[in-house]
Amino acid sequence: MSKDVEAPIALRDDLLQVIYEIFKNGNFERASMEISEASEKGDNYLGKICRVKSSSKDGKSISLIVKCALESEVMRQNFPIDKWYQREIHAYSKMLPTLYSLQDESHLPNKDRFYFAKYYDSITEKGKEAFIIADLAVDGYKMYNRQNPFDKQHLELVMKNLARFHATSFVLKQKNPKLFEQFSLNVGRKLEYSESIVNRIDVGKKKYVDIIESAEVRVKVEENIKDFIGKFNGYLDYRHAEPYNVICHGDCWINNIMFKYEMRKPRSNIEHWFCASFSRSGGGLLLTVNRKTEHLSIYNGDKLTDMKFIDWQVVRLASPITDIAYVMFSSTDEQLRSNLYTSSLDLYYNTLDKNINMMGCNTAEYYPLEVFKDQIKSTMPFGLISAILLLPTILCNAKDIPDMDIKLKDVDHRSYDNSLSKKSKDRLNGVFRDMVSYGII
């Protein structure tokens, strides 16, 4: 690390030089730079995330998020980290700005647009991949507590924003098919884990059948996860949804979304102290706040105003239903789905239809309602596989998350096939029951 910067987090000199150039362009002071961690254990498994702040002589300030790829050889042998970082850099620097520009060209109202974090710069050298984006926390965006399922207003906002994002993809395909094809070559099309990881998943799948409480449900789930990896890749195969595939986020779960809120009324100092203290003591009334990031627990009724997707590493070409199924069965619970499953799908399609038409294209021609309904039947089972892969990790306490290097060195897979927490069992059983009761499997 450069000698003129004192920080608890070390950044490579090549990264510091890129940051200094950003500061120089904005007249920010190198000497005032502060570096700190920007994520907790369990928030990100494939990189190190830092927050870098600085100020200028005239009182302006800047806060950046620096995301650096893991250099671990064990991790890189099991996950295509270089490919995923290159893909995310391409998404932030080229694909997302192009999709957003379609909203500009159509003069779409701000309230009907999808948004993403501002991109600054990157390093693409293999083994040293990193990129720099704006710090969304500066504008009041927060992460939701990953162990708590979404409520009504959060799920509905996510569904609207997925539809807005997917709408730009449909429109690009119609207006500039060559550019759409170019982008589609830079996204994922299948599961990209190593053979070792695939084997671990296959070895571990039996434990999910063992926890199922209903005999009827057990039979149907067991039948649907026999060819677990084959089915997973089948849903991700872009040919599965032709000609109705779009550019999908690919990893749309609770930790890859940041939310913004508007306080309904100003709080007094004693209210601020009480809310923060009660949360830290386990009450979960408002926010758990620490030096790294802010995670929303059970908020006190503040108005939810906006959200942005983050982590675009596994952006892929697939049916839009893959994103819907992913978030629906990884980030909600059985109770919420019992009230909102059908209406959320209606909300998604109505928002998609509205945006595609506002951008001058015809939804009925390029993604008819009948096709949407058919894809729900054929692709929503992807949510079963997604829940099995995600929920045990989502619901794991930070202190219990294992070191991935050590876990991946366990060649006989014993560390993978560990016991599930009660919370995981309850949430998974809810998914299994819904898969059967909604006729998904």
N, C-alpha and C positions, 0 to 999 in steps of 0.2 A: 504494500500500500504506500502511496505517496507520503513523504515525510511531513508535508505541511497540512495534513489533515489528521486530527485525532478523533477516533471513533471506536465504539465498542464492536462494530461490525466491519470486517475488512473487505474492501472492494479492490479488485485487480487494478493495476495502473492503467491498462487499456480502457477499462470502463470509466475510471476517473477522468481520463482525458476526454471521453465523449461527453461526460457530465459537465466538465469545465467549458466545453464548447457551447453547450446549451446555455449555461450561465452567462457566458460572454455575449451571446446573441441577445440576451434579455437584460444585460447590465446588472447581473447579480454578482454578489461578492463571493469569491472562492473562500476567503478567510472565515466567513460566517456559516459555512456548510456544517450541517448536522446530519449524522447517519444513524438510523435505528432499525430494529427489526420491524417488519410490517405484517407478520403473520404468526399464528400460533401453530403448535404441533397439531396435525390433523387437518389444517387448512389447505396445505399444498404438499404433495408427495414427490414432486419431480423437479423441485428447484428451491432456491433461496430467494426470498422477497424482502427487499429493503426499502425504507423510506428515506429520501434525501431532501433536506430542506435548506433554503438559503434566502437571503434578503438583499435588497439594493440600498444604496445610499439615500434614495428618495422615499424609502419606507415600503416599497413593494416587496412581496414575498412570493416564493415558488416552492412547491412540494411535488416531488417526483416519486414514482414507484419504479424500482429497478428489479427486474425478474431475471435471475441467473440460473442457467441449467445446471443440474447436478453433474459433477465430474466423475462420480463413482463408476468404476468399470463394471461392477456387479449389476447396478441399475441399468447401465447402457447395454449390457448383454441381454437383459430381459425386456427392456422397453426401448422403442425407437426414439429416444429423447431428442437426438439431433433433428430427426424428421419432424417431430411434433413442435419443436421450437421454431424451425424454419417455417412451418405451416402457420403458426401463430403470428410470426413477424409478417408474413405475406398477408394474413388477414387484416392486421392493424394498418399496415402501410399501403395496401393496394385494394383488397377486396371490399372491406367495409366502407372506405371512402367512396368507392365506385357505387356501391349499393345505396349509400346515403345520398349521393348526388342525384339519383333518380327521384328522391323525395323533393330535392331542391328544384329540379327541372319541372316537376309537376306542381310546384307551389303548394305542397301539402301543408296544412296547418300544423304548427308545432306540436299540438296535443295529439296528433295522429301519427307521429314519427317514432321510429326506434332510434336510440342513441348509443354511443359507445365512447370509451375513454380516448382522449387525444393521444396520438402517437408522436413520439419525439425522435427516437433514433434506435439503432440496434447494432449488435456485433453478430455476424453470421458464421464466423470461423468455427469449423467442427470441433467440438469439445469445449468451446468457450462461448456458446450461444448465450445471448442476453439481449434484452430490449428494455426501453424506457418509455413509460406512459405517464399521463397525468394522474395525480393522486385524487381519486374520487372523494376521499374523506374530507378534503378541503371544502367541497361543495355540500357536505352534509350527508353523503351516502354511507350506509352502514351495512354490515353483514348480519344476516339473520342467524340466530342460534341454530346450528345444523341439527341438533338433537330434538328440536321442536318442529312438528309438522306445520305447514302453512295454514293460515286461516283463510276465510272467504276473500277478503280484500287483496291479500297477497297473491293467492292463486289466480284470481281474475285479472290482476294487473300483469302477471306473468303470461297468461294465455293471450291477452291482447298484444303484448310486445312480441311474443313468438309469431303471431299472425302478421304483425307489421313487418318484422324481419323477413319472414317467408314471402310476403307479398312482393318485396323488392326483387327477390330471386325469380319469381314467376314473371315479373315485368321485364327484368333484364333478359330472360330467356326469349321473350317475345320481341323485344326491341333491338337486342344486339346478341343474337344467338352465338356468334363467333366468340365474343368476349365471355359469354357464359361458359362456353366449352373450354376456353383457356383457364378460367377459374376452376372449373370442375376437375382439371388435371392436377390442381394443387391442393386437393382435399382428399380425405380418407375414403376408402371404399370397402374396408373389411376390418375385422379385429386384428390389431397389430401387435399382439403379445408374442413373446418367445414360446417355443414348444414347452419349455419348463413351466411357464406360467399357465399355459393351457392345460397341462397335465394336473397342476395343482387345483385348478378350477374343477376339472373332471373328478378328481379324487374327493374333493370337498362337497360335491353336490348331494351326496346321500344324506348328509346331516340335515339338509333342508326338508327332505321328505320325512325324516324321522320326527320332526317337531309338529307335523300337521295333525290337528286335533280331530278333524272329520274324516272318516273312512272314504266317503264319496269324493271329497276334495283331494285326498291323498292319491287316489287312483288317477285322477285327471292331471294333477301336477306331475306325478311320476312319469306319466306317458309323455307329457310335453317337455320334459327336460332330459329325456333319454339321449337325444342327439343335441346336447346343450350348445356346444360350440358351432356345430353345423347350422343350427337354427339361428344363432346369433349372427353369424356371417351372412346367412340368407336374408335376414331383415336389412342388413347393411349393404347388401349388393345393390348397386344403383339400378341394375336391370330389373330388380324386383318391382320397382315403382314406375318404370318407364311407361309413358313419357311424362309422368307427373312428379318426378323427383325434383327436389330443390336443394339449395345449399343450406344444410342444417348446422346448428350450433354443435351438436354431437355429444355434449357433456352437460346438459341442462339440468343441473340439480341445485339444491338449496345453497351450496357454498360458492357457486359460480354466478351468483346474482347479488347485486348490491342495491339497497333500497334507500330512498330519501323520504323524509317526513317533515310535516309542518306542525308545530305545536299548536294545539287548539286554544291554549291560553298560556300567558307567561307564568312561569313557576317562581315562587319565592325562594330565597336561599335555603330556608328550612325544608321546602319540598324537594329541592335538588339534593340536599344532604340525605334526607330520609329515603328517597327513591334509590339513590346509589348505594347507600349503606344496606338497605333491606335486600337489594339484589345480591350484594356481595355476601350477605349472610345466608343466602340460599332461598330467599323469598321469591325472587324472580319477578319483582313488580315492574321494573323498567329496563335498565341496562346494566350489564356487567362491563365495567370499563377498566382497561389496563393500558400499559404503555405501548402495546403493540397495535391493537385495533379495537374497535367497538363491535360487540356482537349483540344484536337485538334479542332479548329474551321475550317476556310478555310485556309489550308496550302498554302505555296507559291510555290508549285511545287517540293518540296523535294521528293526524290525517296523513295517509300514505299518498305521496304526490308523484313519485317517479321511480324508475329502476333502470339499471343497466346490466347487461350480461358482461361477464369477464371470462377469462380463460378460454381462448379460442383454439386450443392446441389440437383438438380432434375434430375440428369442423369437417363435415363430410357431405357427400352427395347421396341423398336417400329420400325416402318418403317423409313428408312433414310429420306424419304420425309418429315417427321414431322419436322426435323431440318431445311431442306431447306425451307419449307413453312413458318416456324417461322421467319427466318431471312429475307426472301424475302419480306414478307408483313408487317413486323414491322420496318425494318431498311432501306428500300429504298422508293422511291416515284414513282408516276405514270410515270413521264418523263423518269427516268432511266429504269424502267421495259419495257417501249415501245421500247427501243433500245436493251436491254440486257436480257430480260426474257428467251427467247429460247436459246440464245447462252450460258447463264450462266448454264442452265441445261445440255447442251452438254459438257461444260467445266467440270462440276462436274463428269459426267459419264466417260468421257475420262480419267480424273485424277484417278478416282476410278479404272477403268480398268487397267491403267498403273501400279498403285501401287500393286494391288492384284496379277497381273502377275509377277511383279518384286519380290514379296515375295513367288513365287513358286506355286501359286494357279491359278485356272481357273475361271475368271469372268463369262464366258459364261455358265459355269455349275452351279454356285452358285448364280449369280444375273444377268441373261440375260437382254439384252437391252429391250426386249419385256416386261419383268416383270417390269423394271424400268418405262417404259412408261405407263403400266397399273396402277402402284402405283401412278404416277402423277395424273391420272384421278380420282382414288379412294380416294386419301389422300390429295391432294393439297388444298381442301376446308378447311383443318385445318388452313390454313393461314388466312381465314376470321375470324375464332373464335379468333385466336391469336392476330390479329390486333385490334379487338374490346376490348380484355382484356388489351392489352399493350399500344396502341397509346395514349390514354388520359393521362396516367401516364408519358410516355416517353416525351411527348410534354409539360408537365406542368412545369412552372418555379419553381425553387427551393423554392422561398419565398411563393409560393402558395400550396406547398405540405402539406397536413394536418397531424396532429399528429395521427398516426395510433391507438394509445390507445383510444383517444377521438372518432375517427371515428367509431371504432368497438363497442363502447358503445352505439352508436345511434341505439337503438333496432328497431325503426320504419323505418330504412333505408333511412331517408331523406338525410343524408350527402352523401350517395352513388349516389343517383340519381340527381347529380348537373349538371349544364350546361357545354357544351363542348366549348372549345376555338375555334376560327376561324381556327387556324392552325390544330387542331384535326379534325375539320369538313372537311377541305380541303383534308387532308391526307387520312381520312377514305373514303371519296367519291371517291378518286382515287383508293383505294383498291376495293370498291364495283364495280366500273366501270370495272376494270381489271378482277375481278372474272367473270363477265358476258361476256366481250369481248373475253377473252381467253377460254371461254367455260368450266371454272372450276366449275361453279354452273349453 
